[in-house]
């Protein structure tokens, strides 16, 4: 009950009243919603704890969905799709806004979950990007959507497929937005058997049919299709179906290359230039992972802990003899002269305290050669800052500036 208690305490009583009165819960004890908020929440927590197992589990699941969209990425996803922005924008509190959409625009709430699913996996292992023709209108008429659905049903040999097509946007650099159309795909997988307990608490096997989700977005201004799906082959096939049935074009399978990162400038002390308006106080390299060229079976990791009196480069010079004034060779103290490359770096961007930045918050970036970076796991604002400076410092080296792919 700890998670539910926290959810109930963080959500305005007026919204909780809407939820419980609309839910048709028969095992919930009577709650006096007219009392002051402080006198309602604790009795409500006890009342929920005493509900029937089925109804209490329903509250747990609903609260989990609502809270999943109560952080910054979730709120951005809701803002992407909510219809009544006039009400949504005036509501105070993330839980309040999330639960309001859950109750009043349940279909849009599900679309926000689809936006979140897509954006969380963007640039990850299950993501691919493709260049197609610009300026296409995404077809949404019943015949086109039915053709797209049939193609998926036939390709995956499944009787059940659900497709959503809807407009959204994405924030890119300099607070600009790009307009997208997202296509969410749900398909039923092959039946699987798994262990479970029956109504008499006896262990038994039961058949389940999992549902697999995929998401595609199309940006008309750039002609970019991004797709999140389980395998590379699935991503190519889904994009081909979308191009043919929803965009009315041929698909040539032209991939957008993966982002590339270069850490070679960190083989010697590096000055991290920043803009005053971003409020950055310092940038510190906290970790370097190095590999000797020709020795792929071994790596050395150097980490500068809090309170360290020397920089990571001074540590590298002392520990492995790295010539920090040169190009990555070691000093003559070594018996041989290996050459090092950096395979991973972690550095911290520390901000000045400010009204919108709290008490000197910090942002930790981890870059792994050649394609890895933790930017995709961050909030929209953090991604924008990280993106900007990784390019500025020459660490992010790809030159493709294709609409939302800058994000």
Secondary structure, DSSP 8 states (H G I E B T S, - for coil): -HHHHHHHHHS-HHHHHHHHHHTT-SSS----TTS-HHHHHHHHHHHHHTS-HHHHHHHHHHHHHHHHTSSHHHHHHHHHH-S-HHHHTT--SHHHHHHHHHHH-HHHHHHHHHHHHHHHHTTSTTEEEEE--SS-----SHHHHHHHHHHHHHHHT-S-EEEEEEEEEEE-GGG-EEEEEEEEEEEEEEEEEEEEE-TTS-EEEEEEEEEEEEEEEEETTTTEEEEE-SSHHHHHHHHHHHIIIII-S-----B-----B--GGGGS-------GGGTEEEEEEEEEEEEETT-TT--EEEE--TT-SS-HHHHHHHHH-B-TTTTSBB-TTSSS--BEEEEEEEEEEEE--BTTTBTT-EEEEEEETTTEEGGGGS-HHHHHHHHHHHHHTT-B------GGGG-
